[in-house]
Every structure is written in C-alpha cells, then in structure tokens.
C-alpha cells in the first residue's frame, strides 16, 4: 500500500507530468491508502487511467466510468 502523497508520482512514466492538479487529486484518491493497491504495477495502471481522462471530464468522472471507459483496475471493492 502506498500512503505518502509523493508516492503517486511512482505511477507516472519517465518525464510525464499530470495533466492538471485535478488529475493528480483523483489519482491520489484512488491510488493512495488503498489496501488493494499492493504493487507498483497497479499504481501505474491507476495513474495512467486517470491521466487519460479528458480535462473537461476529470471533475465529473465516476468510478464506474474510470473502470469501464479508461481501463482503471477495479481494486476498490
């Protein structure tokens, strides 16, 4: 499990940055302090899925949409 805010950057590719602060906030909400995120691969998949959400949708995207439309791993239930 990843707990520190700075650990969310482990999900970024080399040289990649979050498209917006909102994207980073969503990634932190989904990936940090989640007992089902037990390895870096899962954290990377979550962060990359969040980064693929268009900026105009990041404030309204639902968890189900993240899973179905953006291939976010379903590790939340």
N, C-alpha and C positions, 0 to 999 in steps of 0.2 A: 504494500500500500504506500502511496506517495502522499505526503502530508504538507510539505512546505510549498508556499506559493511559487518559489523559484523553480521547483521541480517540474512545473508544467512545461517549461522550455525544453525538457528532455523529449517532448513529443514533436518538436519542430525538426525539419530537415536542416542540414548544414546551410547557413546563410538565410534561412527562411525567417520571416517575422509574422506576427499575427496581423491579419488584415485591418483589425481595429481593436480598440480596448474592449469593446463588447464581445468580440470573438474570444479574446483571452479570458474574459469573465465567464463565459459559457463553458469554455474548455476546463477552467478551474472547477466550476461547479460540478461538471460531470466526471472529471478525472481524479481530482484530489480528495483524499479522505474517503474514498470509495473502497470498501473492503473486497470488492470483486475485481479491482484493478491490481493484480498481483505481479505483473511483469511489464517491462518497458514496451513490449510489442503492443499490448492492449492500450497503453497510454498513447503511443504513437497513433494508433488507429482512431482513437477518440479525437485527438488534436487535429489530425488531418481531416476527419469528417467535419469538424467544426469550421476549419479553415475553408472548406468547400461551400459553406452556406453563403449565399449572396448577402452583401452588406444590408440590403433593404429588407431582408428577412430575419436577420440574426436576433432582433428583439422580439420576434413573434413566433419563431420556430418552436415546435413542440418536441417532446422526447420521441414520440412515435414517428414524427416526420424525420427526426435525426436518424432513427434506426432504418426506416423504410426508404427514404429518399437519398440519404447521404452516407449510407453504409456504416453508420456508427455501430460498434459492437453492442449487443444487448446484454450489458452487465450491470443492470440497475435494479433488478427484481430479485 
